[in-house]
Amino acid sequence: MKAVILAAGVSRRLYPHTYDTPKCLLDVSGKPIIHYQLEALEALGIYDITMIIGYLRETLMDHVTSSFPHLNFTFLINHHYFETNTAYSLYIARKALCSDSQVLMNADVIYPIDLLRQVVNSPFENVLAVDVKPCGREEVKVIEGGEKKIVDIGKDLIEAQCLGEFIGVAKLSHSFTKMLAESLEQLITAGGKNDYFEAGIQPLLSEIDVHFEDVSEFPCLEIDFVEDLEEARQLY
C-alpha cells in the first residue's frame, strides 16, 4: 500500500497565515499539520508517498524530505494551482494513483495515528473516514445506503439526509484506484478542473462498494479557515 497526498492549494481563506507558508506547514501544537499525517503513515509502515504540490512547493519539498528521511517521496507539480481544485491535482497523479492500493488524503486534515490505523485496518476494501455529525453547506458530505455503504458524496447534498462529513482520508483498493483514474480523466476532459476529487468518486458508487468508518470519536479537523486553525490548536 502507498499514499497520495494532495498539497497544491493556495489557501486564500487562511490569509495572512499562508502568505509565505503552505497551509500544511502551519503549526498546530508545536508541529506542522503535515507531520501528523506523515508520522501516522510511517507508524503504519506506509513509506511510498506521492505528493501533488504547487503553491510554495520548494518550501514544502525541502521541509518534508529533511524532516522524514525514511519516507520515499515522489513530487508531482500542479502548475495551475491557482485556478484548479483537487480533482485536477489527483488527475495529474493518476498514473501513481492506479499503480497500487492507496491511502488518499488531503494535506490540510489533522488527526491522530489511531484514526488512520482504523481506516487502514478496516475489513472493507474501499473506505472513507466519516465524521458522523450534522453538517452544513461547506462540508463534503456522504449519504449512507445501509450496511455502512456510501451511496452519494458531495458538497451539494441535502444536509438532513447526510450521515456526516468525509474528512478527506480514504483507503482505496487497487481495483478502485484504476477506476478512479479513469473517472478523473473523464471528469477533467468534460471541464471539471475546478471540481473536488470526490466528483470522480461519486459516479463509481453504483459500480463498486465503498464503505465508511465512523471516526467521530477522534479529534480530527479539516483546516480551511482561520477559525479551524484556532480550533485545531485548542484540540491539540
Secondary structure, 3 states (H helix, E strand, C coil): CEEEEEECCCCHHHCCCCCCCCHHHCEECCEEHHHHHHHHHHHCCCCEEEEEECCCHHHHHHHHHHHCCCCEEEEEECCCCCCCCHHHHHHHCHHHHCCCCEEEEECCEECCHHHHHHHHCCCCCCEEEEEECCCCCCCCEEEECCCCEEEEEECCCCHHHCCEEEEEEEEECHHHHHHHHHHHHHHHHCCCCCCCCHHHHHHHCCCCCCEEEECCCCCCEECCCHHHHHHHHHHC
